[in-house]
Amino acid sequence: MKPGAAQTLVVDSFLVDGGRILAAAAHRSRFVTSVAEHDADLAEEAGSFWDASVADVPSDGRWFPRISWALPEGSSTPTFKVSPRPAPTGSESLVLATASGDPRTTPLVKGPDLARLDALRSAAARAGADEAVILSPDGLVVEGNYSSIVWWRGDSLCIVDESLARLPSITESALVTLATALGVEIVPELVEPSDLEGHEVWSLGSLHGPRIATKWVGGPALAAQPGRLRAWRARLDTLRRPVG
């Protein structure tokens, strides 16, 4: 790699609440796999760095550590880094807006597109929203700038069809696994925002967990089934496991 501006190659963040993590192994696997795709010889080092970083997270309070593999400015050698950050205040709801475009260059890897996705979120904030929903060239819902998007049709949980390239969501995977175990039908779909009119839409991320969309700026009118979000948040919380 040639020296130049600082560049994040791979990054992952996860919530540690009272010393407990949701799907810790899945977060670790996503990070190590992404590093190994750049350099297979670094897989073991990436895993060891991850393990040591997680072990250092305090067991009390809420933390949102960020573990990265990045190319420092002026360097040709990527390095591992951990930022042990206190977790921002969580929320159970948010407002969505449609992104003006799709700036992603590596949709399957978390890291290289951080600055571009930050710009999408800033634009959404100026429109009065918390999250920008990225659409495909055909106008289909793909994902949020920092979240997975799912929705409900009756009692069926709908997810974005795998034909659309997007980041593998750890929270979505945990939700789908739990829902499947409880007998909930999982339906992959290809939808435009207008197809979600009158439906309950959730944003899924490691910091907040499932959040219900109360509004889509300039988009469909959304609905909510009382009690459903909190019930599933509580179920997911039971899957959190102690660090280490």
Helices and strands as residue ranges (DSSP letters): E 7-13, E 16-17, E 20-21, H 24-38, G 40-42, H 43-55, E 62-63, E 66-71, E 79-83, E 93-98, H 114-126, E 131-135, E 141-144, E 148-153, E 156-160, H 170-181, E 186-189, G 193-196, E 200-205, E 209-217, H 228-237, E 241-242
